Structures are given as C-alpha cells and as structure tokens.
Amino acid sequence: MSRSISVIFGLVLLLSASCVSLGKLTRHDFDSGFYKLKVQGAEPSGVYAEVIEDSIIVYPVISEGKKVFPNTSSSMGTRISRIKKDNYFYKACFTNNSFDIDLTSIIFKSRHSRDDVPNQFSADLDVAIYVGFRKDFYMIVSPVYPLHEEKSSIRQIGFDLGLFAGIGSSPVNPTVTNNLVSQEYDAMIFQKGIAGFISINKVSVGLAVGFDNLLDKSRSSWIYNQKPYLGLIISVSSF
C-alpha cells in the first residue's frame, strides 16, 4: 500500500506543478504568438500573429542571435470572418510546435490473449498525465453557405506524440491469476506507456500502447502485469 500512496502523491505534485508553471505552454487555441505562415503562391515564413477576437495582425519577424522579435514597422491585418478569395490570407495556414501536458484517460484497453484467457476488453477507471510534443495547424477555411455568403473561420488540427503515466483500477480474480487468487476484487494499478493524439478543434483522441503494474500482493500472479495493451485514449483537460 505504501507504494500506491507514493505513486498517487507523485502524480499530485506533478499535476500541481504543471498547472502553475506550464499552463501557458499547452493551450491549443489560436492565440497571439510566433507561427510559420503559408499563403498561396509563397514559401512559408516566420511571423508573429496578434489575435484580437475575430481579427489578426501579422508581423514579419527579425532575428538577433537566437532571439526572434516582431518587426512592428510592417504589418498586415484583417477580420478573419471577412476573408474572401481576393484576400492575402485566403486559405492561409499558421503552424507552430509546442510542448504539451494534458490530463488524459484511457477509455478502453484491449489485452492480448494469455494462457487460457482470450482477448480482453476493459473499461476501468483510470487517469494519467501525458507529456509530449505537438504540432498544430490553424487553417483559414471559407465555406460557401446556401445564400452564397462566405464567412471564414479558423479550423485547428493538431498531432501529438509523447509519454503518459498514471493510476487506475483493474479486476483481480481466479481467471486472470491462473487460479492462484481465490477472491474477486478491484486492485489499483500504475500505468505508463506511449501515446499519439490527433486533435480537431476541441476534440482530442488517440491510441496508446501501455503497460500496467498491479500495486498489491497479487502482482506476481496477475497475467497482465507488465504486459503490453492497446488503448483508446482521450484528452480530459489541457493545463
């Protein structure tokens, strides 16, 4: 039990520190910041975009050693909703890379058959902290509505790859312990692994390859201890 308490305490500390010191790094909205801009008929270029509600002002950037600054002597601005075919930003795409920390949950796990136990699908309670690297694409889309009025907006697509670790629960019974445990109960597990996400606007789902460690005396008998599984993982919250 002391090992379980140590794991939980460590995760709480990590979660608290993440919220305080890294909160601004992991927001995925189209906010003011440095981006790589690609417009039709031109090569991608580094820019600073100032986003104010429905409007953007884009500045070229200048470099001084390893530091990059907006060049405020030159800029282009527009209302996003009013971007049309003759606008410089029509079908433009802003991209950026970031370090990502999320609170996640694996909503189901697929475990490979072991011994005489067939493939198992489980949906037990769990929570994990995910840390990875992310690339976001913010594309200006201009759909044509039935009344032929264009109203442009930002569509966000992101890709994420990283590691996760957390806690959860799993059933322990004679079937999954080769009859070495006679009781049936739910035990705490420590889970970890690698995951990849795809995000479209506010929805973020992915696949995970993970490993579970049972955190009680039955771990040596549990047939899934430290064995890989495939899971469907979702992002619960971004810090």
Helices and strands as residue ranges (DSSP letters): H 2-21, G 23-25, E 33-38, E 45-52, E 55-64, E 67-70, E 76-79, G 80-82, E 93-111, E 120-122, E 126-141, E 153-172, G 175-177, E 185-200, E 203-214, E 228-238
